[in-house]
Amino acid sequence: MNDFAKKYNLDNEEIEILEAYESGKLDGAPVSDAMVLAAKKTTQKNKTINIRLSENDLTSIKLIAAKEGMPYQTLIGSLIHKYASGYLQSTL
C-alpha cells in the first residue's frame, strides 16, 4: 500500500482502482461535453457568504484543516458541499 492510500485510509476497492490507475491498466470511459460542463459548474465558486462561528469551532476546524494540509475555508466548503449533496447527514 502506498503513502497516498495510507494517508486517505482507502478501502480495498479504492486501493485496487488506485493500483490499476498507477499501472496504466485503468481504461477511462469516454467523457461527453455535457459531463465536462456539469463538472465545471460543480466546482465553480461563485458566491461569497459570511458566517458566524464560535471561536472554539473555528479553532477546531483550523486544526483539522492543518492536519489535512488544506486551507480551513476549503474544508468548510467541502463540508457544506457534502451536506448539500447528501453525502454527509445530520445526526439530529
C-alpha positions, 0 to 999 in steps of 0.5 A: 500500500502506498503513502497516498492510500495510507494517508486517505485510509482507502478501502480495498476497492479504492486501493485496487482502482488506485493500483490499476490507475498507477499501472496504466491498466485503468481504461477511462470511459469516454467523457461527453461535453455535457459531463465536462460542463456539469463538472465545471459548474460543480466546482465553480465558486461563485458566491461569497457568504459570511458566517458566524462561528464560535471561536472554539469551532473555528479553532477546531476546524483550523486544526483539522484543516492543518492536519489535512494540509488544506486551507480551513475555508476549503474544508468548510466548503467541502463540508457544506458541499457534502451536506448539500449533496447528501453525502454527509447527514445530520445526526439530529 
